Amino acid sequence: MLKHTVLITGASSGIGREMARLFAQQGHNLVLLARSRQPMETLAQALRTQYAVSAHVMEFDLSDPSAASNIMTALEVQNLHIDVLVNNAGFGLLGPHAVLDAQRQFDMVQVNISALVQLTRLLLPGMLARHTGGVLNVASTAAFQAGPNMAVYYATKAFVLSYTEALHEELRGTGLHVSCLCPGPTHTGFVETAGMQGVAAFKLGAQSALDVALFGVSAFQANRAIAISGFKNSVLALLGKWAPRSVTRKVVQLLNRQ
């Protein structure tokens, strides 16, 4: 297998951390990126020791509009060429749009959409020149319907899904893989950040971060355009596709109540 250098955003915990371990197990080198340096340093050292790969740590806050350009500068300074970009970083907030903190919602758009697009656009030319690698974007089953009480989060994930599908077709035949991972409820720090403890959607069951990461990495390497993790999530996404949107948004509103 060709050895790649994989940049993973949101690598300090959850799905991103598990993906880092999986790529390292396969012999790929890593660039770990998140806001919290210490968890990444601990992970990077463990991966270097266990799998004899290189693991660089970069501390950036993707809610900063200048983050993407600063990341590119840091990569150039360290002479790092990224073959695979995993846009995993993202967060959600639970509550009415008019009540939730305005700046936090604007930051959500920046992290979930703008930074993802910027990093993808800036790194794609190098991947195309080398005819290898690709992009794995992490969306959510939230991408398949509107989400009352999490309006901005659901909308950002719908963008990620549509954007990734388009890139998958644009880059067909180039040697690059482009996939969109769509997990359902997952045991990560997302629930606490979003304020979703006790929400009905999570009471119905959640996957482990490792299970989602395993599925996502496998789907990316198979170049699946859309990868919905978990049978139950796949069924619900399919039902949501055929049910009237007037119905699905009411169901989601019920599920997004504490």
N, C-alpha and C positions, 0 to 999 in steps of 0.2 A: 504494500500500500504506500502511495506517495505521502511523504510527511509534509503536513501543512503547518502554518502558523495561524492559530485561531484566536481572534479577539472576541471576548465575551463580555458584554455589558451586564451590569447587575450581578456580578460574579461573586459577591461576598456572602451570599446565602441562597437558600431555596433551589429553584430549578437551575439557575446559572451556576451555582457551586457544583451541583451534581453533573451538569454537562461538562464542566471543566475536568472533573475526575474521569468521565467517560472518554473524552478526547485524549487525555493524558494516557489512559490505559492503552489507547490505540497507537501511541507513540508520537502524537502531534504536540508541537510546541504551543505555548499559551501566552496570551496577553490578557490579564485579568483587570477589569475596570469597574469601579464603583465609587461611592462616596466614602466608604469605611475602609481604611487602609489595613488595620490590624487583622481582621478576619481573612483578608486576601493574602497578607504576608504569611500567615500561618498555613493557609491552604497551599500557597505557592511552594513553600519549603517542603511540605509533605509530598507534593507531586514531584518535585525535583528529586527527592530522596528515593521515592518508591518506584518512579517510572523513568528516571534518567532523561527527563525532558527539560527544556528551558521554560521558565515561567516568570514573566515580567509582571509587575504590579503598577497600575496607574490609578491615581486618586483624582477623580473628576466628578463634578456635579452636573449631570446632564440637563438640569433645569436652567443652567446658565447658557444663554443663547450663543456665547462664544466657545462653548465646550468643544464642539466638533472640530473647529479650526485649530484649537489648542491641542487637541488629541493628535491631529495630523502632524503638527509641529513636533510633538513629543516622539511620535513614531519615526519621523525623519531624523531627528537628533540621534536616536538609538539605532538607526539603520534597520528598522523592522518593516518587513513587507508582509502585509496581511493577506492571507489566501482565503480564509473563511471568516465572515462576520456573523456573529450571533447577537442580534438585537433583542436581548432578553429584558433589559431594564424597563420598568414601568410601574405605575401604581394607580390605585383607584380611590375614590371617596364615596361614602354612602351618605345620602341625604338629598333634600330638595335643592335644585340648582340655584334658586334665589336666596337660599339660606347658607349654603356652604361657603367657606372662605373664598373670595374671588381670586386672590393671588394663587392659592393652592390649585385652583381649577385651571388657571392659566399655565401654571407650572406643569400640570398634568398633560396639557396639549404639547408643551415644549418637549417633555421627556418622552411621551408615548408616540408622538408623531414627528415633530420637527427634528429632534436629534437623530431619530431613526432614519429619516430621509436624508439628512445631511451626511451622516456617516456612510450610508449606502452609496450615495452619489459620489462621495469623495474617494471611496475605496474601490468601487467597481472598475474604473479604468485600468488599475494595476492588475486586477484579477483577469480582465479580458486580455490584457497584453500577455499574461502568462498562460492563458487558456486552462485555468484550473481554479478550484475553490468554489466560492459562492456565498449565498446569504441565507441564513435561517432567521426568520422573524417570528417572535412569539406574540401571538394575538390572544384570542380567548374564544370560547363558545359564545361570549357576549357579542361577538362580531356579527352574529346571525339574526339579531333582532334589536329593536330599540329597548332602552333600559331605564324606565322611570325610577327615580331615586338614585340613579347612578348615570345620569344622562350623558355627561361628558365622557366618562370612562367607556361606556358601550360604543359611543360614537368614534372614539379614537381607535378602538379595536376593529370596528368596521372599516375604517380607513386602512389600517394595517393589512387586513385581509385583501381588500381590493387592490391595493398597491402591490402586494406580493404576487397575487395572481397575474397582474399585468406584467411584472418583471419576469415571471416564470416563462411567459410566452415570448416576450421580447428577446430573452437570452437563450431560447431553445436553439440547440445546435452549436453553441459557443464553447461547450465543455464545462460551463458553470451550472451548479445546482442552485435552485431558488425554491424555498419551502416556507410555508406558514404553519406553525404549530398552534393549534387551538385547544388548549386544555380547558377543562371545566374546573370546578372547585378543587383546590390543591392545598395540601398542608404546607404552607410557607408563612413568611412574615406578612404576606399581603393582607390577610384578614385583620390583623391588628392595625396596620397602617390605614386601611380603608374604614376602620371602625365597624367591621361586619361581624363581630362576635355575636353569636346567637341568631344570625340571619337564617331563615328557613332553607335557603339554597345549600348552605353548608351542613345543615342538620340531615339532609338527604344523602350525605356521604361525600367523601373527598378522596382523591388519589394522593399518593405520596409524591414528593418532589422527584425522587429517584425514578419511579415508574414513568412519570411524565418525561423526564430527561431521556430515559432509555428509548421511549417511543419517538421522541422528537429527533434525536440524533440518527436513529435508524431511518426515519422517514426522510430526513435531509439527504442522507447518503444514498437513498433510493430515488432521490429527486422527485418526491411527491409534492405536488403544488399545494395541496391542503391536507393537513394531517390532524384529525380530531382524536385526541387521546381518550380511550375508555369507551367501551361499548355503549354504556348508558348515555354518555355525552353525544356519541354519534347518532343515536336514535333520536335524542331530543333536538339536535341540530336539524335532522332530516324532517322531523315533525314541524319544527318551526319554519322550515322552508315552504311547506305546503299549507300550513294554517294561515288564515287571514292575519295580517299584521295588527289589525284592531283587536284581535284575540291575544296574540303573543305578547303585546306590550302590557296588557292587563294582567296576564299570568306572571310576567316578570315583576311587575309592581308588587304583586302579592308575595313573590319569593324574596324580594328585596326589602321586606319589612322585618324589623326585629321583634 
